[in-house]
């Protein structure tokens, strides 16, 4: 008996990724993590929107319009991703001296700029400066690609810094900040690895027959599917880690709940009922009688 599975690998990975993104958003909102990590939450929502848009609009709009929508979303996602890296760095190294912060940031950006310059081909300048809608799309696409590459490099650098120096500040082991950064750097390493391997294959491959060409395309699909598997694993990692509380949070809450209630000293209270009023009046009359007799 053979099972007939009607979904392809791409469809299965798309479904798993979209479902994991929705579960992660529920965890971020339900566990009140979105207030601590607003840009990270926005980036997850944006990735889910891009996946849903690609599924709903692909093949239903003209190619130029569809490319314009996808490229615009890619630019916005790259910008939000850079803000996520800045948010994680600020939380991980809160309290660092401004001089050290600026020096490390400039060094990280310099490394990213070198990678941008040597990684991948650059299009001709004339194709980007032409006064046309396609030239604008090419420029936006180049900005999205290079920004995404810079984002991956910065995420890897931040992951190394957090693992090495995080315990000295506010990104110790099993903290939500470190767990998010580990996921970001893992996804970045996988994406850069896939891009590097595919570029090497594309530059050296010289297919002579249709079978060889299809074999190369099959390798590309396997590489991209492997990257998607890694991203699903990262999403599951974030779901599990962000569902749990950070170490020490429960202990502090239990200590506050177990603390004895404060004891307040009672101050003299003047009674207002009728019996106590009569008693006070009788005492005052007795004192006045004693003074008169004296």
N, C-alpha and C positions, 0 to 999 in steps of 0.2 A: 504494500500500500504506500503510495507516494503522496506527500502533502503538496498541495498546489498553493503556493504563497503568492498572492497577487500583487505584492508591493516590490518595487525595485529597491536596491540599496540606497539610492538617493532619496526616494520617498520615505523609507524607513528612518533614515538619519534626520530628514527634515522634521518628521513627526516627533521623534524623540527630542530633538533640539527645541522645538517650539513648546512641547509639553514641559520640558525642564525649565525653560525660561518663565513660563507662567507659574510653575510651582515656586520658583525662586522669588518672583514678584510677590506671591502670596506670603512667603516666609518673611520677606523684607517688610511688608506692611503689617502682617499679623504679629510679628515679634518686635515691632517698633524699631527696626534697624534702619528704615529709610530716613528717619530723622537724623541719625548719626552719619549716614553715608548718602546724601541726596544725589550727588553726581553719579555715584555708582548705580543707584537705583534708576536714574534717568538713562544711563547707558544700557542697562538691561532692557528697559522698556523700549528703547530705540532699536535694539537688535531684534526684539520680537516684532516690532512694527515693520522693519525691513524684510524679515522672513515672510510675514503675512502679505506684504505688498508684492513681493516677488511671486508668491503663489497665486494671488488674486488677479494681478494685472498682466502677468506674462502671457503674451499671445493675444491680448485683447485690446491693446493700444498700438498705435504706429510706433515703429522702431525708434525714431528720433525722440518722440515724446517720452517713451518708456526709458530710454537712456538718460534723458534729462532728469526724470524723477529719481532713478537709481543713483546717478552721480551726485545729485543734490543731497540725498540721504547719506551717501558715503562721506561727503564733506562734513555734514553735521555730525555724523558719528565719529569721525576723526577728531573734530574739535572737542566733543564731549569726552572722548577717550583721553585726550590730553588733560582735560580738567579733572578726570578721575585720577590720573597719575599724580597731579598736583595735590588733590585732596588726600590721597593715601600718604604722600610724602609729608604733608603738613601734620597729619595725625600720628604718623610713625615717629617723627623727629620733632615733636613739639618741645620747645624750650631750648633748641640749639641756637647758639649765638648767630646773629645776623651775618657776620663776616664768614663764618664756616658755611652757612646755608647758601650764600651767594656764590662762594668759591666752588662748592660741590655741584651746584646747579649749572654753573658755566662749564665745568668740566664734563658733566653728563651731556649737555647740549652739544659741546664740541665733538665728543665721540659720536653722537648721533649724526651730526653734520658730515663727518668723515664717511660714515656708513652710507648716508644718502648720496654722497658724491660718487662713490665707487660701486654702489649696489645697483645693478640694472641699467639698461640703456636710457639715455635721455633723448626725447624727440627733437626734431629740428626746430630752431627758433622761429623760422618762417611759418611753420604750421600752427604755432601758438599765437602769433601776432596778427594773423589775418583777420580782417573785419567780417566775420561771418559767425553764424550760430554754431556751426560745427567746430570752429576754432575755439569758441568759448567753452564748449563741452570738453574739448581736448585739454584745455587749460584747467578746467575744474577736475577732470579725471586725473591729470598729473598731480594736482594739489592733494587729491584724496589718496592716491597711491603713496606719495612721498610722506604725507602726514601719517598714514597708517604704518609705514616703515619706521618713521621716527618714534611713533608711539610704542611699537614693539621693542625697539632698542631701549627706550627709556624705562619701559616696564621691566625688562631684564636687569638693567642696572639698578633699579629701585629694589627688585627682589634680592639681589646680592647684598645691597646695603642693609636691608631690613634683616636678612638672615644673620649677617655678621654683627651689626651694631644695634639691632632692634631692642635687645634686652636692656640696654643701658638707658633707654628712653621709654616710650609708651607703646612699643610693639613687641612685647615679649612673646614667648612661645605660647601658642593656643589663643592668642588674642585675635579678635576679629580682623583687625587691621593687617596683621601678618598673614592670616589665612587668605584674605582677599588678594593681597599682593602676591602670594605664592601661586594662586590660581591665575592671576594676570600674567606673571612671568612664565608659567608653564604653557599657557596658550600662545604667548608670544614666541617662545622657543620652538614650539611645534609649527607655527605658521612660517617663521623664518626658515626652519629646516626644510619644510615642503617647498617653499619658493626657491631656495638655493638648489635643492636636488633637481627640481623641474627645469630651472634655468640651465644647469649643467647638462641635463639630458637633451634639452632643445638645441643647445649650441653644438653638441657633438653628434647628434643623431642626423643621419642622412638616409632616410628610407628610400629604397629603390622600387619596392613593390607596394601594392595596396595592403598586403598582409602585414608588412613591416610598419606601415603607417598606422594601421589599426592597433597593432601591438603597442606602439608608443602612446597612442591615445588611451589605451587601456591602462598603461602605467600611470598616466596623468590622473585618470579617474580614481585609481587606487590610492594615489598619494593624497588627493583632495578628500577622499572618503576617510582616510586615516586621520587627517587633520580634523575632520568633523567629529570623529570618535573621541579624539583627545578633548575637544571643546565640550562634548556632552559629559565626559568624565569630570572636567573642571566645574561644570554647572552642578553636577551631583555633589562634588566636594563643597561648593559654596552653600548648597542647600543644607547639608548635614552640619557644617560648621556654624552657619548663621542661625540655625535652629537652636543650637545649644548656647547656653550662657557662657560668658567668659569665666575663667577660673577666679574664684574669690567673690563673684557676684552673689551666688546663693548663700555663701557663708556670711557675708555682710548683711544680707536680708534676714537670715535666721537670727543673727546676733541682735539686730534691731527689734525683731519681733519678740525675742526672748528676754529683752531688757526689762527690768522691773519698772512699773509705772511710778512716776515721781510722786512723792508724798508732800502734800501742801499743809502747812500749819494752819489750823483753824483760827480765825480771828473772832473776837467776841461778836456775837450776833444778837441784836435786840429782837426779842420775840414780839410777834405781832398778834398772837391770838388773845382772846378775851381773858383767859385765866392768868396768863403771865402778866397781862397789863394790870390786873387787879392786884397781883402779888407785888409788883413794883410800886404801885400807889400806896399799898399798906405799909411797905418798908419806908417810904418817904414820910408818911404821917407819923410813924413811930419815931423817926429821927427828929421831926419837928417837936413832938411832945416832950422828948427827953431834954431838948434844948430849952423849952419853956419852963419845965420844972426846975432846971438848974438855975 
